[in-house]
Amino acid sequence: MLDSEHKQTLINRLKSIEGHVRGIERMVEEDAYCMDILKQVKAVQQALERVSALTLENHLNTCVTTAIRSEDEAEKTRVVTEIMDVFRATGKL
């Protein structure tokens, strides 16, 4: 669960990314130089990675911490497996 501060930070970042993507769309429509488009796409990818990192940090500090401290072994296993699955899916492992 995101606290209100983290939530607002993520919403603000996502709105910024959305605007940036619209700008890239305009660049494509206006036949902008390919390298300029690629640079902007890379900036959006990095911004999304930051959103991902902030979300993961929040998840580790809240949901995972709670699960690890609990007595429920199945819940501990579930959260670790869940995190590993995300990393495997992104090719980070």
N, C-alpha and C positions, 0 to 999 in steps of 0.2 A: 504494500500500500504506500502510495506517495503522500508525504506530508504536503501541506499547502504551498510551502516555499519551493520545494523541489518540483511540484506540479507546475507552478507558475513559470519557473525557470525553463522547464521542458516545453511548455506551451509557447513561450516567447521564442525559444530557439526554433521550434517547428514552424511557427509563423514566418520567421525570418527565412528559413529554408524554402518555404512555399513561395515567398516572394522572389527568391533567388532563382527557383526553377522556372517561374513565369518569365523572368528576365532571359533565361537561356532559351525558352520557347520563342520569345521575340527575336533573339539573335538568330535562331534558325530560320524563322520566317523572313527575316531581313537579309539572309545570306551572309551572315557575319563570317569573318575569317575562322577557318576550322580550329586553329590553335587557340584562338580566343574562347571559342566554345568549349574546347577540351579543358582549358584552365578553369572555366567556371563550373564545369561538371565536377572536376576534381575538388573544387572548393565545397561544393554541395556534399560530395561523398565524405569529406573530412568533417563537415558539420554534422552529418548523420552519425558518423563514428563517435563524435563527442556526445551526442544524445544517447547513443547506445552505452557509452562508458558511464555517463551519469546515471542512467537507469540501472545498470548493473551494480554500480556502487550503492545506490539506494537499496536495491534488492538484497545485496549481501549484508548491509547494515540493519535491515529490518527482518524480512521474511526468513532469510537463511539463518541469521543469528538466533531468531526465536526457535526455529526448527532444530538447530544443533543443540540448543540448551534444553530442549524438551526431553522427556523420558521415552518418547515414541520413536523407536528404532526405524519403523517403516517411514516415518516422516523425514527423519534424517537422511535415509537412503534416497527418498524421493527428491529432496531438494538438490542433493549432490548429483544425482542422475540427470535431473533437469538442467542444471548448469553445464554438465559435461555434454549433453545433447546439443545445447546451443553452440558451444564451442566447436563441436564436431561438424555441425551444419554450416558453420561459417568458415571452416577450413583452418581454424586457429590452433588445432591440435595436430 
